[in-house]
Amino acid sequence: MTAEEAIRFQEAYYVIANGEKAQQACEMAIEALEKQIPKSPERYIQPAVCVCPNCHGIIEAHTSKTFCTYCGQSITYGDSDNSSDE
C-alpha cells in the first residue's frame, strides 16, 4: 500500500469515524502520511539552501538528508519533479 492509498483509506474512514478522538486519530495519520510523499523545496534561497514546502523551515539542499529536520517532510531535490506527471 502506498502512502497515497493509505491517505485515501484514512479519509474514507474519517467520514464514518465515531467520536472526536477517532477523527483526531485519522487527521494525525493523514498528516503523517502526507509528509512521507516527497515534495520539492518551496524555493531556493541560495544554491545549497532551500525552504521546506510544509513548514517553511530553512534546510540545506542537496545533502544526504532527504527530509526536513524541523517537520519531517520528505524532500526531493529533482530538477523538475512536477513536470514528470504522466
C-alpha positions in Angstrom: 0.0 0.0 0.0 1.4 3.4 -1.0 1.2 6.5 1.2 -1.4 7.9 -1.2 -3.6 4.8 -0.9 -3.3 4.9 2.9 -4.4 8.6 2.9 -7.5 7.8 0.8 -8.3 5.0 3.2 -8.0 7.3 6.2 -10.0 10.0 4.6 -12.8 7.4 3.9 -12.6 6.2 7.5 -12.8 9.7 8.8 -16.2 10.1 7.3 -17.6 7.1 9.3 -15.4 7.5 12.4 -17.4 7.7 15.5 -16.3 10.3 18.0 -13.9 13.2 18.2 -10.9 11.0 19.2 -11.3 8.7 16.2 -11.5 11.7 13.9 -8.4 13.2 15.5 -6.5 9.9 15.0 -7.5 10.0 11.3 -6.3 13.6 10.9 -3.0 12.7 12.6 -2.5 9.7 10.4 -3.2 11.6 7.2 -0.8 14.4 8.3 2.0 11.9 9.0 1.4 10.0 5.7 1.4 13.2 3.7 4.9 14.0 5.0 6.1 10.7 3.5 5.2 11.8 0.0 8.3 13.6 -1.3 7.9 17.3 -2.3 10.2 19.7 -4.0 11.6 22.6 -1.9 9.3 25.6 -1.9 12.1 27.8 -3.2 15.9 28.1 -3.1 17.4 30.9 -1.1 20.9 30.1 -2.3 22.1 27.3 -4.4 22.5 25.0 -1.4 19.8 26.4 0.9 16.1 25.9 0.4 12.7 26.3 2.1 10.6 23.3 3.2 7.3 23.2 1.3 5.5 22.1 4.5 6.8 24.1 7.5 8.8 26.7 5.6 11.9 25.9 7.6 15.3 26.6 6.1 17.1 23.4 5.1 20.4 22.6 3.4 19.7 21.3 -0.1 21.4 18.5 -1.9 22.8 16.9 1.2 22.3 13.3 2.3 19.2 14.4 4.1 16.0 13.7 2.2 13.7 15.1 4.8 13.2 18.4 6.7 14.8 18.2 10.1 12.1 20.5 11.5 8.8 18.8 10.5 9.9 15.5 8.8 8.6 16.3 5.4 10.2 14.1 2.7 12.1 16.3 0.3 13.1 15.5 -3.3 15.8 17.6 -5.0 14.9 16.7 -8.6 15.1 19.5 -11.2 11.6 19.2 -12.4 9.5 16.9 -10.1 6.2 18.3 -11.1 6.8 18.1 -14.8 7.2 14.3 -14.7 3.5 13.7 -14.1 2.5 11.3 -16.8 
